[in-house]
Every structure is written in C-alpha cells, then in structure tokens.
Amino acid sequence: MKLILASNSLTRKQILKSVDFNFETVPSRIEEVSVKEDPREYCMDLSFQKAKSVGNLIKEGIILSADSVITINGKILEKPKNLSEAREMMELLSGEKNTAITGVTLFDKSTGKIRSFYEETEVFFKSLSSEEIDWYLENEEHIFDRAGYSIAGKASLFVSRIEGDYNNILGLPLNKVTTELTKMGFSVQDFRQAEKED
C-alpha cells in the first residue's frame, strides 16, 4: 500500500520514519487560507484542501495531510512573520496553558473515501523572563517555520508539562492517524510491508 505524505515538513517525515512507515512525499501547492473560525475546523479544512490538491496529482495511494496551529485563550498562533511577532507570542505563552491542534485528512484515492479529524494536546509554559525570551529569539533556529513555537527546539526548556500526544505538538498525531487508518480497513503493517515488496 502506498502512503503519500502531502507535506514537506521535516518533522512529519521524521515521525513516520520513526515507526518504519514507507511513504512518498508530494507537497501540496495550496494557499493556506480558510474561512473557518473554530481552530479545529480551520485545521481540518486546510488539511482537507491539501489532500484534495495532492489527489489531483496522483493516481493511487492513501494521502495523509495535516495542518497545525497553537491556540491560547481562543487566539490562533501561526507562524510568526517577524521577530516582533515571535516576541509577542512568547510573552503571550509565558506562564499560560496553550493547546496544540492538528487537523488531519486521510484520502484513499482508489475508493474516494476521505476521513478528516483533529487531535488536541495541552501544553503548559512556565513564566518567562525578558532575558529568557531574548535568548530564545536569538538562538531558536525554527522561529519562522513553526506555528507558535517548536517544542522539539529551544522552547522545550520552557514547557513544564503536557497533557496528550507529544507527536501532535510536533504536527502529526501518530496514534490517532493509525486508529483512523484502522477504521478505513488498513493496518500499520500494510505500510511497513510496502518497503519489502518494492
């Protein structure tokens, strides 16, 4: 069975490789725009758009697409456009609980079946001093290519605890993905065996 990751995200690739999934990468070309206001629906809508976009480019396979945001007090935090926005985000996160939300779509090109779903993980930040925020902004490599922050990067020093799936914060809730694949009639082994058959 061919799995197509509709993303060029290094982190999502690493998550799939960590469980020996055999997959191809076909990034979507959509403009990431959604009119959905609820962050869960927003993420699912964008993941759906990505899956449909890649579906137009391939003939067969299971397309896996995802979109992630960080929310705090109802506000969606996406990728900061500049250092000023990045600083505002860290000040907002300081001493607060935020929620990582990932919307995922699975699209079976051969049958046309589509499943869209989301996962949430709560992340608790310690209170940050201005010096700690300065240090983060000067040293974090992934400030502008992560929604809100990168928990796999320097921001991990500021997280006091999490509740939920850690992989979800990274951008791909692997446990939920495999559960939903099972509901579609597949098993994890289907995607591991493909490597041996090729």
N, C-alpha and C positions, 0 to 999 in steps of 0.2 A: 504494500500500500504506500502510495506516495503522499508525503506530507509537505505542504508548501507554506512556508512562513512568509506572510505578507508584510515583512518589516526588515529593515537593515540594521535594527538595534543589536549592538554587540552583546548587551546584557541578555536579551531574549534568546539569542543564539546560544550563549553560554549555558543558560538554564536548560534548554533542550539537549545540548551536548552532555550535560552532567548526568542525564539519565539514558544516555546512549540512543537517543532518537535519531533516526536517519531522516534528513529533511533537505529540501532545496529552499533557496531564498529568492523571492520575487517581490521586491518592494513595490508598494502601491504608489501611484502618482497623483493622488487626490490633493486638493487644497483642503486643509483640515478646518472645515467650517461646519458648524451645526447650530440650528436654531433652538435645540433642546436646552432648557434652563436647568433642569434637575441634573446634577453631576453624573448620576448613574445612567440616565437616559442619554446624556451627552456622550459619555464614553462608549456606550453600546452603539449609538448612532454612527460615530466615527469609525468604530471597528467594523460595522456593517458596510459602510461606504468603502473601506479599504478592501474588504473581502470581495465585494462585487467588482471593484476595479480590477483586482488581480484575476478574478474569474473570467474577465473578458480577454485575458492574455494567455490562459492555459486551457488545455482540452480535458485534462483529467487530474484527479487528486483531491485531497482534503486540504482546503485553505484554512490556515489559522492566522487570524489578525487580532490585534489588540491596541487599545489606546488607554493611557493612564493619566490621571490628574491627582493632585493633592488638594484636599478641601480643609478649610478651617473656618469655623463659625459660619458655614454656608457659603463661603467665598472660595471660588476655584482658583488654585495657584497653578499656573502652567509654566512653560519655560521662560525665565526672565530674559528680557531683551537687552538689558544693560546692567552694569554694576549697581546702579541706583535702585533698580527694581529688585535685584538679588538681595541687597541690604534690607529693603522694606520687608521682603519675605522672611528673612531670618529674624528680624525684630518681631514680626507677627507670630512666628512659630515659637519664639522664646517662652519657656515656661508653660506651654499650652499643649493640648491634645489635638492632633490633626488626623485626618483619615485619608489613606491611600486607596483610591478606587481604580480598578482596571476593568474596562469593558472588553469582552472577547466575543468574536464571532467564529464559528466553525461552519464552513460551506463545503458540502460534498458535491463536487462538480458533476459527478456521474448521475446522481439522483436528483440534484437540485435542492436537497434538504439543507436548511440553514438553522443553526441554533445560536442565539445571542444571549449573553448572560454577563453578570458582573460579580466581582468579589471586593470586599472591603477589609482593610486592616487598620487598626487604630495604633497610632504612633505617639508616644509621649516624649516631649522635649524637656530638658532641664532649662532653667533660667540662664540666659546667656549674657555675658558682659559685652560691652562695646569692643573690648580688646579681643574677645573670642570671635566675634563676628568679623572683625578686621582680619584676623588670622585666617579664618575660613575663606573669605573673599580673595585673599592673596594666594592661598595655597590649593584650593579646590580646582581640579582640572576640568570638572564636568558641570560647571555652573550654568552654562547656557544650553546644554543639551539634555537636561533633566527637568521634569515637571516638579517645581518646588525645590527639591534637593535630591542628592544621590545618597541613599543610605549605605551603599557599598563604598562610598568615598569618605571624605573627611567629616561629613555630617553624622556619621555613626558615633562619633565621640560625644555628640550632644543628645543622643537618644537614651532615655533612662529605661524604657521598656516598650514592648509592643504586644498587641493582642490580635492574633490572627496569623495568616500565612505570610511569612517573610518574603517568599518569592513574589508575592503580589505587590509588595512595595517596590521590587525591582522591575516590575512591569509585566509579569506573566504568572498568574496563579495556577501553577502546575497541577496541584491536587484537583482543583475544580475543572481544569481542562481535561484531565484523564477521566474524571467522573462523567463529564458531558460526552466524551468520546464513547464511553461505555454505553450510554443511553442511545447513541446513534448506531450501536451494534458493533463497535470496534473494541479492540483491547490494546493495551500498551505494547504487547508482543507483536501486533500487526506492524507497528512502525519500527520495531527493532529488527524484525526478520527481513525487512526490505534491504537492509545493508548487506546481509549474507547472500541474498538472491541476486543482487546486481553483479 
